[in-house]
Amino acid sequence: MFSQLHKLNMATSLCLLICLMPSMASAANWLILQGTEKNGTAGRAKVWGFIQGQFQQDFSTSHPTNDKFTPAKLIGPNLTSQNQININRARIGVRGTGMPIDSRINYFILSEFGNNGITGKLGRAKITDASMTFNHIPFARIRFGVFKYPGSEEGLQAIHVADYINFSTVSNQLMLERFPNDDNYVKNASGSGNTDTQKLGTSPSGLEKPIGAYRDVGIQLFDSYKHDEWEHSYALMMGNGNGLNYGDNNTNKTMYYYLSTERIFNGSGARRQGIKVYAWYQSGLRSYDTDFSYTKQDSIDGENNTTIGDVYKSANKTNYQQYKRRRMGAGFKFLKSGYRLSAEYLQGTGMIFLGPHKESFDVNKFGAAEGNGLEGTANGWYVDAGWRILKSNFELDLRYDKYNRLTGDKFETNFTTMTIGLQYFANKKSRLTFNYTHRSAVSANGVQGLEKNFEGLGGRLALSAIAIF
């Protein structure tokens, strides 16, 4: 743990050093952009949104012995094919102020109609944001509702201005939270009655709840302070720790802490030029059903209406244990005159996601000494660069990220991902994006089962079109 904190301190120190360099400037302030309205200029209701369509093709080969594809080799959120044309995001919202009653009260509402991890399992639209901000106290704005929690830049930034189609591996697995099913269960695909044949799932999409989408329901105290070219921001938030699942599933709360310092050169909004350095920390408890006394249930695959074997659900639905989930990180983002450079280091403890086919958050059966993501650790980082070609409408992008999952464990896996991108900005509101991603994953300890699962992991081509209105 000391070595991990040492790395985090080094990253923070590096960011602060860069911040003091006089030739650089600042990036977008997402706390203010998403949580407030401009004084005296915001209307009562502004309708806005965006649509994003995409095509993705995965070039991985199947498992060398069973000729099946692991989730990493399939296109989400459905995980049924290696290529897909999809409207993955279709969001519409309204934001504004409480004028003329009180212009110091802002609101923000956004709903999702696309096919993704928020709506895919449920198959229906979902409210992703619904918040109110009270701006009555100087340097202490109060925001209440469901909204993006302060944290990693990749998650906190608005998705419609993201420079890449898919999240980095470290952000996707470590920060894009997945939640255990309410009831523990086992599926026996052979139907023989042996409940230990397969633990927690035969489907690559066995998780039933929507992803967290970097959001939580809670109360946030935040603000920014400007002095000359500098802007300093902070956020303190208390949330349910249950993502987009509006109700709380335990009495514990998750705490979020965020600090940033920015040097502003020029511009405004989402693509303001400058440099921002930041650090963040979050900690809370998550509930997991640990009961393993089963009663037999019907065994129908709801998607295909086919028998998949006997299903055994836990008899006691209240046998939950609490597991600590901690995440922390630090980074910087630089944007000036068509050049972009950013980097971030992240680490986490507890509730380490191992794939949608591992609803137990465990490589083996629950309770095994090795491969237990409920109490495991992980860390990673990414570096991203972009260049607007000779101030044209084209931009070249390059991102490299590393993710070390279950560090120090027998089943530690090391992921390396590099994404090459090209963006064409048709105008300020519309663009086309091309990404090609090279991926590799290796077992740190040469575990044969892991090596075979990732053998043949290939590249991925992604094309995206987005329009903002």
N, C-alpha and C positions, 0 to 999 in steps of 0.2 A: 504494500500500500504506500510505503514511504517513497519508493521509486516512482510510482505513478503520480503522487503529489509533486515530486520533484520535477517531473516532466511538465506537469501543468504549470508550475511556477516559472519554469524556463520559458514556456510558450507565452505566458502572460508578460514576462519581462521583455521578451522579444517584441511583442505587440506594442508595449509602451515605448520602447526605444524607437520603433518605426514611427509611432505617433508624433514624436518630438522632432522628426526630420522636417525641415522647413519647406521642402519641395513637394510635399504631398498634401492630399485633401481628403474629404469625407463621403461616406455612402449614405443610403437612405436610412431614415429614422422610422422603423416600422412601428414602434410604440405609438408615435404621434400620428403617423399616416393612417393607421388602422383604428386607432382608438379615439380620435378627436376630429372635429371639424374646424375649418378656419374661422376665426372670429370675424363677425360682421359680413361674411361673404357666403356662408353656407345657407342653402334653402331649407325649407321644411322637409322636402322629400326629393331625393335624387335617385332615379332608377338606373342601375348599372349592372354589368355582368360580362361574361365572356363565354365563348364556345371553343373547345379544343378537340379536334379530330386527329387521329393518328393511325399509322400502319406500323406494325412491328414484325420482324422476322428473326427467329432464333435459329442458329446454325449448329446447335449441339447435336451430338449423337446419343443414342439410347444407352441404357445400362449394359455393360458388356456381357452379363450373364442372364438377366431376366427380360431384356429388350423393352424395358419401361423407361419412362422419363421422370426424373425427380422434378420438384417444383421449380428449381433454378433453371431448368431447361425448357420451361413452358411460359407462355405469355399470360400475365395477370390482367384482370383479377380472376378470370374464370379458370385458368390453368387447365385448359382442355386441348390446347393446340399450340403449335410452334409458330403460327402466324395469325394475325388478327387485324381486321379493320374495325376501329372502335371510336365512338364518341365518348372519350374517357372523362371529359369534363364539360358540363353545361350548367353554368351557375348564373343565377339572377338574384339581385338583391336591391335593397333600398337603404339609404342612409341620409342623415340630416340632423336638424336641431329641433328643439322644442319650441321654437319661436312661434307666435309672439309671446307665449306664456313665459318661457324662460330659455333664452338662447344659449345659456351656459350648460344645458343638458343636451348631449348628443346621443344618437342611437345608430346601430349598425346591424342589419339583418341580411343574411345570405343563405341561399338554398342550393342544393346540388341535385341535378337530374341526370348526370352522366353515369356511365358504367365503370365503376372503380371500387376500391376497397371500402369506401363509405357506403355505397348503395348496392354493390354487386351481390352480396349474400342475401340481403333483404329484398332486392329487386324493386325498390321504390325510392322516391325522393326523400331527402333528408335535410333538415335545417342544420347547417354547419356553424353558423354564427348568429347570435341574438344577444346583443349587449347594449347597455346604457353607460354613458360616461358623465360624471358630475364634475364640473370644472369650477367649483365654488371656492376651493381652498388653494391659495397660492402654493405652487411647487408640490401639490399633493392631490392630483386628479384621482378620482375613484371610478373604477370600471367594474361593472357587475354583469354576469351572464355567462354565456359560452362563447369562447373566442380563443385565438392562438395564445398559448402561454409564452412568456419570455424565455428564450433559450437559444439553441443553435441557429445560426444565421440561415442555414439552408431550409429549416422548417419555419422560421419566423417570417421570412420574406414572402411577399405575395406570389402565388404560384404562376400567375399569368405573366410575370416578368422574369421567371426563372430562365436561365440561359441554356438549360439542358432538359431533355424530355423526361428522363428518369432520374431519381435521386441517386446520390452516391451510395455505394454499398454500406458504408459505415452509418450514414444517416438512415437509410432504409431499414437496416436490421437493428441498430442500437436505439434510434430515436423515434422512428415511426411505430408507436406502440401498438401491440396486439394484446388482446385480453382473453384470458381463459374462458372456456364455456362455463355456464353456471353449474352444470352437473358433470361430474367425472363419469366417463363411460368407457367401455371396451367394445370392440367389434371383432367377432370371430368370422373371418371371411369363409372358412371352410364349413361352418355350420355344425361342427362336431361337438360343440358344447364346452370346449376347453377355453375358458375365458382368458388364458394367458397366451393364446396363439398370437394375437396382435394387440398391442397396448395403444389405446387412444387413437384409433383412426386408420382407415384404409384409403381414404380420399386425400388428395393433395390440398383440398380446400376445406378441411374439417373444422376450422375455427368459425364460430357462428356469429360473433359480434362484429360490428364495423370497426375498422382501424381507428386509432386515436386521432389521426390527421393533424398532429401537433397541437391539439386543442384540449381544453378542459373547462368544466363548469366551476366558476369561482369568483373571487373578489380580488381586484388588483389595485394597488396604490402605486402611482407612477407619475413621472413628469420629466421634462427636459429644461435645462438652463443654458442660455446662450450668452457668451461673452466674447466680443470681437469675432474672430473667425472660428471660435470653438463652441461646441455644443456637448454638454454632459447630460447623460440620461441614466435613470434608475427605474427599477420595477421590483416590487415585492408582491407576491401573489399567493393566495391560499385557495387550493382547488380540491375537488372531490377525488381526483386521481382515478377517474373512471372514463376519461375520454369523452366521446360523443354519446355515451350512455348517460342520459341526463340525470337519472337517479343515482344515489350513492349506494354502493354495495357493502360498505363497512363504515365504522365510526371514525376512521383515521383520515386525515387530510394530507395532501401533498403540498409542500412549500417550494416556491420558485423564487430565485434571486437572480438579478441581472444588473450589470453595470456596463456602460459604454462611454467612450470619449471620442469625439469626432473633430476633425479639422476640416472646415467647409471652404471650398474654393468658389464654386458657382453652381447655378442650376437649382432645381427644386424637384420635389416629388420622388418617385421611385428610382430615377436614374440621376439623382443629384451627384455631382462630382466631388470627390474628396476621399479621405481615408477614415475608416472607423475601426477602432479596436474595442474588444468587448470580452467579458468573462461572465459565466453563468453557472448556477448550481441548482439542482432540484432533488428533493428527497421525499419519499412517502412509503406507504405500505400497500401491498396488493394481496387480495384474498384468493386462495386457491382451494378447491374441494379436494380433500385428501382421503375421502372415504372410499374403501375398496370392497364393501359388501354389496353385492350386485343382485338385482332382480331382472329377469328376462323381459325384454320389450320387443315390439314389432321390429322387423328388420327390413325396412324399405328405404332405398335411396331416393330421396325426394326429388332430385333433379332428373333422374332417368326412369323413375318408377320401376326399379328392378331390385330383386333380392340381393343383398350383399352379405348375408350370413346373420347369425344371431347377434343381437345387440343387448348388452347388459348395462343398465344405468345404476348409479349408486342408490342404495336404499335410503341412506341418511343424507339429506340434501343440505344439512347445516353443519357438516363437519369440516369447517374451513380453518386453514392456518394462514398466518400473515407472513409475508416475505418482503424484506426491504428492497426497494428499488431506488437506486441513486444514479444520477447522471451529472456530469460536469464537463465544462469545456472552456476554451478560450480561442480567439482568432482575430483576424483582421480582414478588411476588404478595402481595396483601393480602386478608384475609378477616376480617370482624368484623360481628356483629349483623345478618346478612342481606345485607351488602354485600360485593361482590368487585370487585377491580381488579387487573389484571396487565398487564405489558408485557415484551417481550423483543426485543433486537436480535441478529441472527445474520449471519455472513458466512462464506464458504467459498472455497477454491481447489482446483481439480482435481476430476475425476470428477463434473462437473456433469451431472445427469440431464436429458435432453431429451425423454423420453417413451419408452414401451415399444416403439414402432416405430422407435426410433433406438438399436439395440443397440450401435452403434459409439460412442455418446456424442458424435456429430458430426452437425451439420446436413447437411453434404455428405459426400463420400467421405472416408475416413480420410486424414489427412495434409494436408487443405486448410488454408490459412493462416487462414481465417475460419470461425467456427462450430464450433470444436473444443472440446467440453466436457471432454475429457481434461485439458486444461491451462487451462481457463477459470476465471473468477471469478464470484461472485454474492453478493448480500446482500439482507436484508429485515428486516422487523419486524412485530410484531402488538401490538395493544392490545385487551384484553378486559375487559368489565364485566358484572356480574350483580347482580340485586336480588331477594331473596326477598320477594314482595309481602305487605306488612303481616304478616310472620311466618306466612303461610299455607303451604299445600303447593305453591304455584305460584312459579316463578322466571322472571324475564325476563332474557335474555342478549343481548349484542351484542358482536361481534368484528369488527375491521377489520384487514386485513393487506396488506402490500405485499411484492412479491418482484421483484427485478431480476436476471434470468438472463443470463449471459454479458455482464457489465458491460464497457463499453468496446469491445465487439466489434460488427462490422457486423450481426450477428444478435441483438443485445441485445433482449430482450423484457421488458416491464414488466407485471406482473400486479397487479391490484387486486381484492380480495375483501372483501365485507361479508356477515356472517351474522347473521340475527335468529333468536333461539331462545326457546322456551317449554318449561319442564320442569314436570312434575307428579310430585311425590314421593308415591306411594301409601303408602310406609312407608320405613324406613331402608334397606331392601334392594331395593326395586323402584321403578321410575320410567318414565314415558313422556316422550319428547323430540320436539319439533317444531323443525325448522330450515328456513329458506328462505335461500338463498345467491344473492347477485347477484355476477356475475363479469365482469371485462373484461380483455383482454390486447391490448397494442398493440406494434408494432415501433418501437423507439426511433429507428431510422433509415429508417423507411418502406419496408422491404423488402416488395415486393408479394406474394411467396409466403407470408411469414409473415402478412401482413394478411389474405390470403384464407383461410388455415387457421383463423384465429380469427374471421373474419367470421361473424356469427350465433351467437356464443357466448352462450348464454342462462342463465337462472337454474336453480336446482336445488332441488327440494323433497325433504326427507328426514324420515321418521318412524321412530322407534325405540322398542322396548320392551326393558327389561333387568331381569333378576332375578338376585340374588346369593344364593348358598346356602353 
